[in-house]
């Protein structure tokens, strides 16, 4: 799920919908002014970390990273695809460099699948 937030152009106050996790330059469609956004990854990160905590209490210890497997997957996520991580490792990935989505409007589309290893 891609969360949308509203950014206001500092030049003309035009409202621009932007994926919450996007960090980078935005060009206003109205006046063509370019400005920087810091994004709001904290909401998406917070949600994922809460879900990981729930799964940990259910006895899961590992997670498998799974991408959308198409040309829009960023290099960070592509490197993690189909890899098995301990929950602590996933938490560190989520808190660090999370995703650099290639498509501004899509954002990260990866999923994390909980797994138990005997």
Beta strands, then each sheet from edge to edge (+ up, - down):
strand 1: 4-8
strand 2: 15-19
strand 3: 24-27
strand 4: 34-37
strand 5: 62-66
strand 6: 84-86
strand 7: 111-115
sheet 1: 1+ 2-
sheet 2: 3+ 4-
sheet 3: 6+ 5- 7+
end
